[in-house]
Amino acid sequence: MNITLRNPHSILAVLETRPKDCLQIVASSGIDDGPWAEVEKLGRKLGITVQIQGRREDQGRKGNRGHENDGRTSTAHAVVKEREPLAVEELFSGEIDPNECALWLAFDCIQDPHNIGALFRAASFFGARGIILTQERSAPLSSTVYDVASGGLEHVPFTLQINLQRALEKAKEAGVWILGTSEHAKESFEKIKRDRPWLLVLGNEEKGMRRLTEQMCDMTCQVPSRGKVTSLNVSVAGGILMSHLHA
C-alpha cells in the first residue's frame, strides 16, 4: 500500500534507506535550502519523479509522468510504499550476549498514532534493535506515524504480531529479558540494571498492559511521580525508560 508523507525528514529517511519505494515527490517552488531542498535534490539525483508546485517537471523514471497541474494549490509531500515488517524471528536472529546491554520494545495495543510515531523516533534515537507491535486494537502504521517518527520508522526493524505472547516467548528463547511497565509496579525504573538484554513492554494508553502480557514479564517497573500529576503519556514514559536502558 502507498502512503503520503509530509515531513521532509521522514521522506529523506526513505530516500536514504529504500529509495526505490519513493514513487513521487511534490515540492514547493522557491525553496532554496532546508530539508525540502534536500528532498528535491536527492530525489532528482536518484531519478525519482519530482513535481514542483506551479509547474510540472518529470525527472527520472521512464513512463512515470507525474500529475498534471490543474492550478490548485497543494502541499509538499511524497508518495511512498509502506515499509515491510519482519518476521519476529528476524528481530532476534544471531547470537545475543546475555551480559550485553541491548534494547527491544513491544507495544501492547497502543492506539494513538502520535504515540507510536514518537516512540519510534525515540527508539531510533536510543538505538533500539527492534519493535514488536500488535495487529489488533492498535493504531496502524499510517502516514501520521511515519511523519511523527521523523525518520525513526525507517531505522528500527519492526514486526506486526497477532499473538504478542508468542512473540515474547521468542524473545525469551533468544535470551532477552522482558521488562513490563505499570503504574502499579513496586519497583522504580531507576533500580533496573543495564546488565542484560531487555525487551521493554509499553501498554495501552488507558488500560496499560493486558493481564496475559504482564504474566510474561520477568520484571515490572514504573516511573514514580514526584509531583501532583501521577501519570505520564506513554511516549514520554517510554522515552524516559529507553534513556535509562540504552547502551
Order of alpha helices (4+ residues) and beta strands (2+ residues): beta-alpha-beta-alpha-beta-beta-alpha-beta-alpha-beta-alpha-alpha-beta-alpha-beta-beta-alpha-beta-alpha
